[in-house]
C-alpha cells in the first residue's frame, strides 16, 4: 500500500527540482546545445504539505526495509529521496528522518550503484543516484565523506560513470540490444551532466578537494582514452565551479595542489585532443584559484620573484584562449612553480614521474620529462623532500622503458645532485640501495650529467663519505663504505666526471688503497647492512668488500691513463699482494714505484697529500699512507719537504712497536740516503744505534733493510761507529738465513776497507776473530756465501798484509790432511808474526 502511495506522488516529486549548481559545460562527445535541451529547471514555490512529506518518508522507508529492489523500486526510491531533500528546510520530521538513516541510505545507494552494469547504459538509475546525492548535498547532507562506507560509495560512483565504454560502443550496444525505453546518447548526456553537477556540489561542500583529486587521480592517468576524457572533463568542471565560488577565502588550501597541477599539466600534452582541451580549461581555472589563494596567503617578502610571477600569471589568464594552455604546458609549469610550496613541489615532481611510466603514449612521457626538467630548473633550491624525489626516481627507473623518458628522470638526479644544498641528501639516498647496484642504478651513476664546476664537489662529497668510514674502529665494515666504493667504480666506468677524477686522483687513489687494507679478510657477512635491506645469497658468496675496492682502483687507473701502472700491477701480481694482510704493504710500494716512474707529476701531488695523512686514522690507514710515502721519497720533490715531516717521522717509526712501521722507516731512510744523501746524512747518523739494534731482529726484512742502510752510511761513519757496526755484523756470521748471512759478510768486508791506518791496530782483534768463521764458510753449501767469504778473506789478508796460500781457496784440499796442515801452519806462522809486531 505504501509503495503505491509513493508511486502516486511520483508526478509531484518530479516537480520538485534539484538546485542547479553549474550546468554550462560541454559533455564529452556532445555539444552544449544538446546537453541543455534535456534539462528544464523547475523551482520550488513553497513548503510542501504534511501528507506529501509523510508519503515521501514512507516510500523511502519501504525501500530501505523491503526485499524487492527492481528497477522501478530503485527509481521510486531515488526520486522520493531527492524530493524529500527539498523539504528539509521546511520540515523537521524529514530532516530528522534523513539524519537518523544516513548509514542506511549510504548502503542502499552503494548497493544500487554496484548493481549497475559497467558495460552498458540502458536505464536512468545512475542519473537519479547522482541527482539524489546532489540534492542532499545542497542541503548540507554529506553522503560521501567522513567514513569508509561513504568513501567506498564515492569510489563506486566515480567508477560507475567513468568506466563506461565510449559513446560509440554504447550506441552500438543499443543497436544490438534495443530496449525501446531510452535513447542511449540522450541518456548518456543527462547522466554525465548529473554526475558533473554532483561533483560540483561536493566541491562547494569541500573546497579543499582533499578527497576528490585522490579518487579521480587513477582515472586521470587511465590508459583508456574515454576514461581520461571523462575524468579530465569532471575535474575541469569542479575547478570551474570552485573558481566561481564566492566564498573562496583563507584558510582555504589544497593539500595536494602540487599533485593536481602535475596531473593537469600532463593531460595538456595528451594525444587525444578532447582530453587536452578539457585539461587546458581545468588548468586555466586552477591557475585562477591558485593565484587568488596565494596572493592572500603568500609572504611576498620571502620570495623575490613573487611579483614577477604574479604578473606573468595575470598576463596568461588575460588570454582567455584555452589553446594557450594546452600548447604551452611548460610555460604553465614555470608560472605555477613560484606559487607552489616546497612540499607541493615534491608532490609535483613525484606525480609527474608517474607520467614517465606510460608506455602507451610516448608523447605523454616526453611531456612529463620536459615538465620535470623545467620545474627543477625553475625551483632550484626550494625543494624540501629531496630524498623522497630521489627514492621515487630510483623506484620507477626499472619500469620506464622509453630511453628518452629514462634520460629525463636521470637528468633530475643530475640537476639536484649538482646543487650543493642537496648533494649529500642525494648521495645518501642513492647509496641506500643493495650492492652491487643493479643495472638501473649503475646506469644512473654512470650517466650523471653535471656542469663542470660542480663535478669536483660531487666527487669530493662521495669520497668524504668513504673516508669517514675509515675513522671508525670496528670489527665489521659499514655498508656505506662498500656502497660508496661501488659508486666510485660506476662513476669511473661512466667517465662523465673525468675532469674531477683527474683533479682528485691523489685523494681517490689513497682512499681506495686504504679501503682495500680495511677490507682484507672480510666477507659480505661482515658488512653492517641497513635494516630491511635484502642481499641476494649469490652476492654474499661471490662478492667481498675487497673485490669492490680492487675493481674501483683498476677503473681509476684506466680512466686516468695510468695504463703502464695497471699492466705492471697485473704482470707482477700486484693485486694479489694487495689482497693479503702480510703483503699489502709490498703491493702499495709496487704501485707507488711504478707511478713515480711513469707519472711523476701525479706521484708528486700524492706526496704533498700524504704529509697530513700520516698521523690520521687507525693503524691500517697510517700504514698504507706510510708505505706510499716512503717510496715517493725517491722523488726530487722530497728535498723540499721540511725535515720535521721526513726525518722526525722516520725516526718515530724506527722505534714503533709494529714491525711494519719499522720496515717502512728503514725503507724511507734507505731511499733518502740513495737519492738525497748530502741533505740528510747528519740527521740519519743519529739513528745508527737504533739501526744496529735492528740487526738482532727476528724479522728478516728488518735485518736486510738495516744492512742496506748501514752500507749507505759506511763512507761517513766515525771509527767508533764503524767498530760497533763490524761487531754487530760479525754476530750475523752464524745466521742460518742465507740472505742475511751473505749481506752481513759482504758489508763486513766493505767495513774493513773503510778502516784508516791509524785505527788498524785497535780493530785487528775483531778481524782476527772473523778468520775462523770465514774459513769454515768457504765450504758453505751456498756458493754465493762461499764465494763472498773467500772475497772477504782476501780483504782481511790484504789488511793484515798476509799472503794467503792458494790451498785456502780450494775446497778439495780441505778434505785431505796435507791441505789442512798447510793452512794451519800458515795461520800459526802469521799469528806469531802478528804478536812480534
Beta strands, then each sheet from edge to edge (+ up, - down):
strand 1: 477-478
strand 2: 527-528
sheet 1: 1+ 2+
end
